[in-house]
Amino acid sequence: MFRLFYKIFTTPKTVISADDLNCEQAEVNAIGAKIQEKVKKLFRGSLAIRMVDAGSTNAAEYELTALSNAFYDADRFGIHFVASPKHADMLIVTGPVTRNMKNALIKAYEATPDPKIVVALGDDAIDGGIFKGSYATYDGVKKVIPVDYEIPGDPPSPKTILCHLLKIIGTIEAKRAGG
C-alpha cells in the first residue's frame, strides 16, 4: 500500500493551464476551420474516429466526449466518432493497456482498415503514466500495437486534442503529397 502511495506522490503531474481551459470560441473556430479544410481533402469529408479505452481512469474519455458538446461541436468540422473500428479512419487509444484489454485492443487494431492511423491520447497511453510498472498493465500502447502519433497531457484538454489533430492531419497531408 505504501508503495502505491509513494508512486502516486512521486509521479510528475502535467497540469493544464487555466488558459487552455478558458479558450475563446474564436480560437476553436479557427482551429476547426483548418481541420475541416484538410479533412474534406484527405478523408473525403469526414474523419471517423474509433476511441478505445484500454484501461484508463476515464479522464481522457471525458475530454474526448467534450469534443461532441455544444461548445466544441467537432461534428461541424467533419470529425465524428464511430462505434466500430471497421468504419474508422483513426484509432485513438486512451489509458495504459491492461492485461484484460490487450486482446480487445489488438482485435480493434486489426479490424481498422488500412492505412491505419493510431494515436495514443494522454500520458497513460503514451508511457503508462501513474500506472507505469504495474503488474496489471503493459504500460504504453506502443508495447502492444504500433503507434503513429501521441497527444500528451494528463488529460489533454479538448482544445489541445483539436490542435494535435490538426498537426496530425497536416503531417498525413504532407506524407501523401510527398509520397
N, C-alpha and C positions, 0 to 999 in steps of 0.2 A: 504494500500500500504506500509506504514511504517513497519507494522508487517511482511510483506513478506520480505522486505529488511533486517530487523533485524534477521529474521530466516536464511536467506541466509548467512549473515556475521557472525553469531554466531555458525553455524553448523561446527563441526570439519571436516577437509579435510584429506583424505587419499591420500598422494602423492606417485606416483610410482617413485622409484629412477631411475636415468639415467642408472644404471647397468642393471636393468630389461629391459629397452627399447633397450639397445645395447648388448643384449646377443649374444653369439657366436653360429654359426651354429652347432658346435660340441656338445654343451650342449643340444640344441634342438634335435639333432640326438640321443643322449644318452637317453634322456627322452622318446623320441618317440620309440626307440627300446624296452625299458622296457614296454611301453604301448602296443606295437604291440604283444609282447610275451604273456602278460596277456589277451589281447583281443582275441587272437586266441584260448586260452584255455577256457575262460569263456563265450564268446559270439559267438563261432564258426566262428571266422574270422573277424567279423566287429561289431563295436559298432555304432548302429543307434541312432542319437540324434535328437529329435524334440525340436526346440527352440521356446518359446512362449514369445512375448513381451507383458507384462501385463500393459504397460503404462509408459515406461521409457523415458529417454532423448536420447536414441539410442547410447549412448557411449559404453555400454556393447555389443550391437549388432555389432558395428564396430569391436570390439576386437574379437568377435566370428567369424565374417566374415574373419578377418585376418588369422584365422587358416586354411582357404582354399587357401590362396595366395601362391605364389611360394616359399616364404621363409620358412614358417611353413609346408605347404602341409600335413595337418593332414590325408588326404586320404591314404597316403603311410603307415601310422601307423595303419590303419584299423578303423579310425574314420570318419564317414560321417553323413551329415545332411539329414534328410528326410522331406518330405512335409506333411506327415500325422502322427498323433500320433499313429495310428493303426499299423504302421511299426516300431515304436520306442522302443528301449531298455531303453532309458533315456530321461527324460523331463527336459530341462534347462529353467528356468523362469527368466526373467530379469525385473527389474522395480518394483515399488510398485504397487500393484493390484488396478487399478482404478475401480470405481463403474461400468463403462461401460464394463470392461473386466472380471468382476467376473464370470459371467455365461459361457463365452467362455473358460476361464481357467478351470473351473470345468468340462466342456464337454471334453476338451482336456485331462484332468487327467483321466476321466472315460473311454475314448477311448484308453488310453495307456494300452497295455496288462500287465498282472501280470507276474513276480514280478515288480512292479513299482519302478523306481529309480527317485526321484525328487531332483533337485539341484537348489538352489536359488543362482543366479550369481550377485554379486555386492551388495554394501551397500543398495541400494534402495530396492532390492528384499529381503534382509535379515531383515531389520527393518524399511524400509520406507525412509531412507536417509534424504535428504533435504525436502522431501515431508511428513515426519512423522507428524502426527496430522492434516493433511489437511482434510477438509470435503470431498474431492473428491477421497480419497484413503482409502484402508483398511490397509495401512502401509505394513508390510512384507507379503510375500507369505504364510507363515505358519498360518496366520489368515484365509486363505481361503481353502488351501489344505495342506495335510501333507508334510513336507519337510524332506528329509533324510540327505542331505548334503548342506553345504554352502561354497561358494567361495567368500571371502571378497575382497574389493577393490572398487575404485571409478574412473574409472572402472578397473578391473584387466587386466593386460597385457596378450597377448596370451601365453607367456611362463608361467605365473602364472596359467593360466587356465589349461595348459598341466600338470604342476606339481600337481595341485589339482586333475585333472582327474586320474593321476597315483595313488595318495593316495586313492581316492575313489574306484578305481578298485582293489587296494590292500586290502582295507577293505572288499569289496564284496567277494574277493577270500578267505580271512580269515574266513568270516562268512560261506561260502559254505563248506569250508574244516572242520570247527568245527561243523557244524550242518547239 
